[in-house]
Amino acid sequence: MANPPEVKNQPPHCLTLAIFRMVRHYGSVPSSIFPQRSASMRIHRLTVTNLKNFEEHSFEFHPQFTLLVGDNGSGKTAILDALRVGIGAYLLGIPDLPAHSIKRDYVRRRVRRNGEFPTFEPVTPCAVACEGTVHGSQMRWRRELASLDGRTNRVGARMVARSASGHYHAGRPETDFPLVLSYGTGRLWIEPRTTRATRSAMRQPLGKMSRFEAYRGCLEPAVSSELLRRWIKKMALIEVQEEKPLTSLKAVFSAVVGCVEGAERALYDFKLDDIALDFAGGERYPFGFLSDGQRSMTALAADIALRCVQLNPHLAGDAPGATEGVVLIDELDLHLHPNWQRAIVRNLTSLFPSLQFVATTHSPFIVQSLDGQGLINLSGSGALEERSEPYSVEDVAEETMGVEVPQRSKQFLEMEAAARRYYRLLDELSDGDPRVGKAKAELDELEERFAGNPAYVALLKFKRAAAE
């Protein structure tokens, strides 16, 4: 695609004409032609049509952090899938990169009961529409799958793709690019598939790698710990050779320390030939020896920071804090202790203040840390509201997440309900109710049901003996 027409040092009427040509060519005015830099990307609104369990629904997102909560099957991951399709439209403008398309299993199925057994029929078109900001311009775009045997339509996403293409072909080293990134529930265990392009990039020296390799695999559900290790090792070797610290590597290590509870230092240990963390008391553990929670947060923080400095190398150590974009995380609380869950939102937003996060969770501790901002509850109308005193975990669990009496375990509540039923049956026995036989049978069933709790059953039998 041709470079945009030059607009500097032109008369006003020529400038207006050039800008008009820009809009017609790219769908917006690429901000790289102006002195100020703007790599902003935000998703303000998402509308899905016939996507998984949604017939048609719209969602609005907080500019910094949005948390999706709801029962299993309520559609939390479906929203992240739709957002992957939406932000993936930007990659259509970057050469040699695959964009995340609408998959067949995203299409909503309608249940039909015309015969002896139900059938599930696909409903098309399946569509994802976004409203947001891209490179400083307000945009709307749409991607659609018209039929199961078709391909995701790109026509509605031309505006976003042309904006990305315009910045890409401008070739200005000082131009900021927005990060688009997604993490699935298997991010710790599933190593991304290694393609020919990925293997080629891994063999390239750092000085010969394209900055746009930061987009490679960015919408895959997993984190490549091997790619992380190789990149950090190369950077550490450069530090040794040049005998001075690299601010980019320092920024990646700072992100890890900021997200891993108890870590005091992150480094590459050449003796261990691995990324390592130093903890209080002088203990050092390589990445492979960390707990699941520690490894999860190390990989997540390092991957985000690494892609920031790789995508915007001119920002060096400031890249993690200055890079804008959208990051999606499924099950943010994965492998994390409740103490870590309470701090994860604060840690991510302080380390990466320019990024917009959208995450799912089942943790009331994470919901509690939001104070009601950026919360989408898919299981009902329950939502946090502003109030003077802070929310307790019980408030969040009961009012927002629909947990009945969260102060007590489910087993305790079942035992309490069974005891009430047991005593009512005893009253029927003592009153000479004609359904005595049925009542005795139910009493026997209740005693057998809680046989694993001898003290509880002994109390029930004592009450029964007194009544009989």
C-alpha positions as CSV (number, residue, x, y, z in Angstrom):
1,M,0.0,0.0,0.0
2,A,1.4,3.4,-0.9
3,N,2.6,5.8,1.7
4,P,0.2,8.6,2.7
5,P,0.6,11.9,0.9
6,E,2.8,14.5,2.5
7,V,0.8,17.2,4.4
8,K,3.5,19.3,6.0
9,N,4.4,22.7,4.6
10,Q,1.4,23.0,2.4
11,P,-1.2,25.8,2.0
12,P,-4.4,25.4,4.1
13,H,-6.5,24.3,1.1
14,C,-3.9,21.7,0.1
15,L,-3.7,20.5,3.7
16,T,-7.4,19.9,3.8
17,L,-7.4,18.0,0.5
18,A,-4.5,15.9,1.7
19,I,-6.3,15.0,5.0
20,F,-9.4,14.2,3.0
21,R,-7.4,11.8,0.9
22,M,-6.0,10.3,4.1
23,V,-9.5,9.6,5.4
24,R,-10.5,8.0,2.1
25,H,-7.3,5.9,1.9
26,Y,-7.1,4.7,5.5
27,G,-10.5,5.3,7.0
28,S,-9.0,7.8,9.4
29,V,-6.0,10.2,9.6
30,P,-2.9,8.3,10.7
31,S,-1.5,10.2,13.7
32,S,2.1,9.5,12.7
33,I,1.9,12.5,10.2
34,F,1.5,14.9,13.1
35,P,4.2,16.0,15.6
36,Q,2.4,14.4,18.7
37,R,2.6,10.7,19.1
38,S,-0.6,8.7,19.8
39,A,-0.8,4.9,19.9
40,S,-3.9,4.9,22.0
41,M,-6.2,1.9,21.7
42,R,-9.3,1.4,23.8
43,I,-12.4,-0.6,23.3
44,H,-15.4,1.4,24.6
45,R,-18.2,-0.8,23.5
46,L,-18.7,-4.4,22.2
47,T,-21.8,-5.7,20.5
48,V,-22.1,-9.4,19.7
49,T,-24.7,-11.1,17.5
50,N,-25.4,-14.9,17.5
51,L,-22.1,-15.5,19.4
52,K,-22.2,-18.6,21.6
53,N,-25.0,-18.1,24.2
54,F,-25.7,-14.4,23.2
55,E,-28.3,-13.7,20.6
56,E,-27.5,-10.0,20.6
57,H,-25.9,-8.1,23.5
58,S,-23.8,-5.0,24.1
59,F,-21.1,-4.4,26.7
60,E,-19.3,-1.2,27.8
61,F,-15.8,-1.4,29.2
62,H,-13.9,0.7,31.8
63,P,-10.9,2.5,30.2
64,Q,-8.5,0.8,32.6
65,F,-9.8,-2.4,34.1
66,T,-13.0,-4.3,33.5
67,L,-13.8,-7.5,35.4
68,L,-16.3,-10.1,34.1
69,V,-18.1,-12.2,36.7
70,G,-20.9,-14.8,36.5
71,D,-21.8,-18.4,36.8
72,N,-20.1,-21.1,34.7
73,G,-21.6,-20.9,31.3
74,S,-22.8,-17.3,31.6
75,G,-20.6,-16.2,28.8
76,K,-17.4,-14.6,30.4
77,T,-15.0,-16.4,28.1
78,A,-17.3,-15.8,25.1
79,I,-16.9,-12.0,25.6
80,L,-13.1,-12.4,25.6
81,D,-13.3,-14.5,22.4
82,A,-15.3,-11.7,20.8
83,L,-12.8,-9.1,22.0
84,R,-10.0,-11.2,20.5
85,V,-11.8,-11.0,17.1
86,G,-12.3,-7.3,17.6
87,I,-8.8,-6.3,18.5
88,G,-7.4,-8.8,16.0
89,A,-8.8,-6.6,13.3
90,Y,-5.8,-4.3,13.9
91,L,-3.4,-7.0,12.9
92,L,-5.0,-7.2,9.5
93,G,-3.0,-4.1,8.7
94,I,0.4,-5.6,9.7
95,P,2.0,-7.9,7.0
96,D,2.7,-11.5,7.7
97,L,0.6,-11.7,10.8
98,P,-2.5,-13.9,11.3
99,A,-5.6,-12.2,12.7
100,H,-8.0,-13.9,15.1
101,S,-11.1,-14.8,13.1
102,I,-14.6,-15.9,14.2
103,K,-14.4,-19.6,14.6
104,R,-17.2,-22.1,13.9
105,D,-17.7,-23.0,17.6
106,Y,-18.3,-19.3,18.3
107,V,-21.6,-19.5,16.4
108,R,-24.8,-19.6,18.5
109,R,-26.8,-22.8,18.4
110,R,-30.6,-22.8,18.6
111,V,-32.3,-25.9,20.2
112,R,-35.1,-27.4,18.1
113,R,-37.4,-30.0,19.6
114,N,-39.4,-31.2,16.6
115,G,-38.9,-34.9,17.0
116,E,-38.0,-37.5,19.6
117,F,-34.7,-35.8,20.4
118,P,-33.5,-32.2,20.3
119,T,-31.1,-30.8,17.6
120,F,-28.8,-27.9,17.8
121,E,-28.8,-25.7,14.7
122,P,-26.3,-22.9,13.9
123,V,-27.7,-19.4,13.7
124,T,-25.8,-17.0,11.3
125,P,-24.6,-14.4,10.7
126,C,-22.3,-14.4,13.8
127,A,-20.9,-10.9,14.2
128,V,-18.6,-8.9,16.5
129,A,-18.8,-5.1,16.4
130,C,-16.5,-2.7,18.3
131,E,-16.5,1.0,19.1
132,G,-13.2,2.4,20.4
133,T,-10.2,4.6,19.9
134,V,-7.3,3.6,17.6
135,H,-4.3,5.8,17.1
136,G,-6.2,8.7,18.5
137,S,-9.3,8.4,16.2
138,Q,-12.7,7.3,17.2
139,M,-13.7,4.3,15.1
140,R,-16.4,1.6,14.7
141,W,-15.7,-1.6,13.0
142,R,-17.4,-5.0,12.5
143,R,-16.4,-8.5,11.6
144,E,-18.9,-11.1,10.5
145,L,-19.1,-14.8,9.7
146,A,-22.1,-15.2,7.3
147,S,-22.1,-19.0,7.2
148,L,-20.3,-22.0,8.8
149,D,-18.5,-22.8,5.5
150,G,-17.5,-19.2,4.9
151,R,-14.7,-16.9,6.2
152,T,-14.7,-14.0,8.5
153,N,-15.5,-10.8,6.5
154,R,-12.9,-8.1,6.6
155,V,-15.0,-5.3,4.9
156,G,-16.3,-3.8,8.1
157,A,-12.8,-3.7,9.6
158,R,-11.0,-1.8,6.9
159,M,-10.9,1.4,8.8
160,V,-8.9,-0.2,11.7
161,A,-6.6,-2.2,9.3
162,R,-5.8,0.8,7.2
163,S,-4.9,2.8,10.3
164,A,-2.5,0.1,11.3
165,S,-1.2,-0.2,7.8
166,G,-0.6,3.5,7.5
167,H,1.5,3.6,10.6
168,Y,3.3,0.4,9.6
169,H,4.3,1.7,6.1
170,A,5.2,5.2,7.5
171,G,8.3,3.4,8.9
172,R,9.0,6.0,11.6
173,P,11.0,4.5,14.4
174,E,9.5,6.9,17.0
175,T,5.9,5.9,16.2
176,D,4.2,4.1,19.1
177,F,2.2,1.0,18.3
178,P,-0.6,-0.3,20.6
179,L,-0.3,-3.7,22.3
180,V,-3.0,-6.3,21.7
181,L,-2.6,-9.4,23.9
182,S,-4.7,-12.3,25.2
183,Y,-4.1,-15.0,27.8
184,G,-6.2,-18.1,28.3
185,T,-6.7,-20.5,31.2
186,G,-4.0,-22.8,29.9
187,R,-1.4,-20.0,29.7
188,L,1.0,-21.7,32.2
189,W,1.0,-25.3,30.8
190,I,0.3,-25.1,27.0
191,E,3.4,-24.0,25.1
192,P,2.3,-22.1,21.9
193,R,2.9,-24.0,18.7
194,T,6.1,-23.1,17.1
195,T,5.7,-22.0,13.5
196,R,8.4,-21.5,10.9
197,A,8.2,-17.8,11.4
198,T,8.6,-18.2,15.1
199,R,11.6,-20.5,14.8
200,S,13.2,-18.0,12.4
201,A,12.6,-15.1,14.8
202,M,14.1,-17.1,17.8
203,R,17.3,-17.5,15.8
204,Q,17.6,-13.9,14.9
205,P,20.0,-11.6,16.9
206,L,18.1,-9.0,18.9
207,G,19.4,-6.2,16.7
208,K,18.0,-7.8,13.5
209,M,14.5,-8.7,14.9
210,S,11.5,-6.7,13.7
211,R,9.6,-4.8,16.4
212,F,6.4,-6.3,15.1
213,E,7.5,-9.7,16.3
214,A,5.9,-8.5,19.5
215,Y,2.5,-9.2,17.7
216,R,3.6,-12.8,16.9
217,G,1.3,-15.1,18.9
218,C,-0.2,-12.2,20.8
219,L,-3.7,-13.6,20.6
220,E,-2.7,-17.2,21.4
221,P,-4.0,-18.4,24.8
222,A,-0.6,-19.4,26.2
223,V,2.7,-17.8,27.2
224,S,5.9,-19.2,25.7
225,S,8.2,-19.6,28.6
226,E,11.0,-20.7,26.2
227,L,10.7,-17.5,24.2
228,L,10.8,-15.5,27.4
229,R,13.9,-17.3,28.6
230,R,15.8,-16.8,25.3
231,W,14.9,-13.1,25.0
232,I,16.0,-12.4,28.6
233,K,19.1,-14.4,28.2
234,K,20.1,-12.5,25.1
235,M,19.5,-9.2,26.9
236,A,21.5,-10.3,29.9
237,L,24.5,-11.3,27.6
238,I,24.4,-7.8,26.0
239,E,24.6,-6.3,29.4
240,V,27.7,-8.3,30.1
241,Q,29.3,-7.5,26.8
242,E,28.6,-3.7,27.0
243,E,29.3,-3.6,30.7
244,K,26.2,-1.5,31.5
245,P,22.6,-2.2,32.4
246,L,19.9,-2.1,29.9
247,T,16.8,-0.2,30.9
248,S,14.6,-2.4,28.8
249,L,15.7,-5.5,30.7
250,K,15.4,-3.7,34.0
251,A,11.8,-2.8,33.2
252,V,10.9,-6.5,32.5
253,F,12.5,-7.6,35.8
254,S,10.8,-4.7,37.7
255,A,7.4,-5.9,36.3
256,V,8.1,-9.4,37.6
257,V,9.1,-8.2,41.1
258,G,6.0,-6.0,41.2
259,C,3.7,-8.9,40.5
260,V,5.3,-11.8,42.4
261,E,4.6,-11.6,46.2
262,G,7.8,-11.7,48.2
263,A,10.2,-11.4,45.3
264,E,13.0,-8.9,45.9
265,R,15.0,-9.3,42.7
266,A,14.6,-10.9,39.2
267,L,17.6,-11.8,37.1
268,Y,19.0,-14.3,34.6
269,D,21.3,-16.8,36.4
270,F,23.9,-18.2,33.9
271,K,24.9,-20.9,36.3
272,L,21.3,-22.2,36.5
273,D,20.8,-21.1,32.8
274,D,17.3,-19.9,33.7
275,I,15.3,-16.9,34.9
276,A,15.6,-16.7,38.7
277,L,13.9,-14.9,41.5
278,D,15.5,-13.9,44.8
279,F,13.3,-13.9,47.9
280,A,13.7,-12.7,51.4
281,G,16.3,-14.5,53.3
282,G,18.6,-14.8,50.3
283,E,16.8,-17.8,48.7
284,R,17.0,-18.0,44.9
285,Y,14.7,-20.2,42.8
286,P,14.9,-20.8,39.1
287,F,11.7,-20.4,37.1
288,G,11.2,-24.1,36.8
289,F,11.2,-24.5,40.6
290,L,8.7,-21.8,41.4
291,S,5.1,-22.6,42.5
292,D,2.3,-22.5,39.9
293,G,1.2,-19.1,41.2
294,Q,4.7,-17.7,41.1
295,R,5.3,-19.1,37.7
296,S,2.0,-17.8,36.4
297,M,2.6,-14.2,37.6
298,T,6.3,-14.3,36.5
299,A,5.3,-15.4,33.0
300,L,2.4,-13.0,32.7
301,A,4.2,-9.9,33.9
302,A,7.4,-10.6,32.0
303,D,5.5,-11.3,28.8
304,I,3.5,-8.1,28.9
305,A,6.6,-6.0,29.7
306,L,8.7,-7.8,27.1
307,R,6.2,-7.2,24.3
308,C,5.9,-3.5,25.3
309,V,9.7,-2.9,25.0
310,Q,10.0,-5.0,21.9
311,L,7.0,-3.2,20.2
312,N,8.1,0.3,21.2
313,P,11.9,0.0,21.5
314,H,12.4,3.8,21.3
315,L,10.7,4.1,24.7
316,A,13.3,1.7,26.3
317,G,12.6,1.3,30.0
318,D,9.6,3.5,29.9
319,A,7.8,1.2,27.4
320,P,5.8,-0.8,30.0
321,G,4.3,2.3,31.5
322,A,3.8,4.2,28.3
323,T,2.6,1.6,25.8
324,E,-1.2,1.6,25.3
325,G,-3.4,-1.2,24.1
326,V,-5.8,-3.9,25.2
327,V,-4.9,-7.0,27.3
328,L,-7.4,-9.9,27.9
329,I,-6.9,-12.4,30.7
330,D,-9.2,-15.4,31.3
331,E,-9.5,-16.4,35.0
332,L,-7.2,-13.8,36.5
333,D,-7.2,-15.6,39.8
334,L,-5.7,-18.8,38.3
335,H,-3.2,-20.4,40.8
336,L,-3.2,-17.4,43.1
337,H,-3.5,-17.3,46.9
338,P,-6.3,-15.0,48.1
339,N,-3.6,-12.5,49.4
340,W,-2.3,-12.3,45.8
341,Q,-5.8,-12.0,44.4
342,R,-6.5,-8.9,46.5
343,A,-3.4,-7.2,45.0
344,I,-3.3,-8.3,41.4
345,V,-5.5,-5.6,40.0
346,R,-3.6,-2.8,41.8
347,N,-0.3,-4.4,40.7
348,L,-1.2,-4.6,37.0
349,T,-2.7,-1.1,36.8
350,S,0.3,0.5,38.5
351,L,2.9,-1.4,36.4
352,F,1.1,-0.9,33.1
353,P,-1.0,2.2,33.6
354,S,-1.6,2.9,29.9
355,L,-3.1,-0.5,29.1
356,Q,-6.8,-1.5,29.2
357,F,-7.4,-4.8,30.9
358,V,-10.4,-7.0,30.5
359,A,-10.4,-10.1,32.7
360,T,-12.7,-12.8,34.0
361,T,-12.7,-14.2,37.6
362,H,-14.6,-16.3,40.1
363,S,-12.8,-14.6,43.0
364,P,-14.7,-12.3,45.4
365,F,-11.3,-10.9,46.6
366,I,-10.6,-9.6,43.1
367,V,-14.1,-8.2,42.8
368,Q,-13.7,-6.5,46.2
369,S,-10.5,-4.8,45.0
370,L,-12.4,-3.0,42.2
371,D,-14.8,-1.0,44.4
372,G,-17.5,-1.5,41.8
373,Q,-15.6,0.2,38.9
374,G,-15.5,-1.7,35.7
375,L,-17.6,-4.7,36.8
376,I,-19.9,-6.7,34.4
377,N,-22.0,-9.3,36.1
378,L,-23.4,-11.8,33.6
379,S,-25.5,-13.7,36.2
380,G,-28.0,-11.0,37.1
381,S,-28.3,-7.4,38.1
382,G,-26.2,-7.7,41.2
383,A,-23.4,-5.0,41.0
384,L,-21.3,-3.1,43.5
385,E,-22.4,0.5,44.2
386,E,-20.6,3.4,45.8
387,R,-20.8,3.5,49.6
388,S,-18.8,5.0,52.4
389,E,-17.5,1.8,54.0
390,P,-15.5,-0.8,52.1
391,Y,-17.1,-4.0,50.8
392,S,-16.5,-7.2,52.7
393,V,-15.9,-10.4,50.9
394,E,-19.2,-11.7,52.2
395,D,-20.9,-8.6,50.7
396,V,-19.4,-9.3,47.3
397,A,-20.1,-13.1,47.4
398,E,-23.7,-12.7,48.5
399,E,-24.8,-9.5,46.8
400,T,-22.9,-9.7,43.5
401,M,-21.9,-13.3,43.0
402,G,-25.2,-14.9,44.3
403,V,-23.7,-17.1,47.0
404,E,-26.3,-17.9,49.7
405,V,-25.1,-17.1,53.2
406,P,-21.3,-17.1,52.4
407,Q,-20.4,-17.0,56.1
408,R,-21.3,-20.7,56.3
409,S,-20.2,-23.7,54.3
410,K,-22.6,-25.4,51.9
411,Q,-22.4,-28.6,54.0
412,F,-23.3,-26.6,57.1
413,L,-26.4,-25.1,55.4
414,E,-27.5,-28.5,54.2
415,M,-27.1,-30.0,57.7
416,E,-29.1,-27.1,59.2
417,A,-31.9,-27.6,56.7
418,A,-31.9,-31.4,57.2
419,A,-32.1,-30.9,61.0
420,R,-35.1,-28.6,60.6
421,R,-36.8,-31.2,58.4
422,Y,-35.9,-34.0,60.8
423,Y,-37.5,-32.2,63.8
424,R,-40.6,-31.5,61.8
425,L,-40.9,-35.2,61.0
426,L,-40.5,-36.0,64.7
427,D,-43.4,-33.7,65.5
428,E,-45.5,-35.7,63.0
429,L,-44.6,-38.9,64.8
430,S,-45.5,-37.5,68.2
431,D,-48.8,-36.1,66.9
432,G,-49.9,-39.6,65.7
433,D,-49.9,-38.6,62.1
434,P,-51.1,-41.5,59.9
435,R,-48.0,-41.1,57.6
436,V,-45.8,-42.4,60.3
437,G,-44.2,-45.1,58.1
438,K,-43.2,-42.6,55.4
439,A,-41.8,-40.2,58.0
440,K,-39.7,-43.0,59.6
441,A,-38.3,-43.9,56.2
442,E,-37.3,-40.3,55.5
443,L,-35.7,-40.1,59.0
444,D,-33.6,-43.2,58.1
445,E,-32.5,-41.6,54.8
446,L,-31.4,-38.3,56.6
447,E,-29.4,-40.3,59.1
448,E,-27.7,-42.3,56.4
449,R,-27.0,-39.1,54.4
450,F,-24.9,-37.6,57.1
451,A,-23.3,-40.8,58.4
452,G,-19.8,-39.3,57.9
453,N,-20.5,-36.9,60.8
454,P,-21.1,-39.2,63.9
455,A,-21.7,-36.5,66.4
456,Y,-24.4,-34.9,64.2
457,V,-26.1,-38.2,63.6
458,A,-26.0,-39.2,67.3
459,L,-27.8,-35.9,68.2
460,L,-30.5,-36.6,65.6
461,K,-31.0,-40.2,66.9
462,F,-31.2,-38.9,70.5
463,K,-33.9,-36.5,69.5
464,R,-35.7,-39.3,67.6
465,A,-35.5,-41.8,70.5
466,A,-37.1,-39.1,72.8
467,A,-39.9,-38.5,70.4
468,E,-40.7,-42.2,69.8
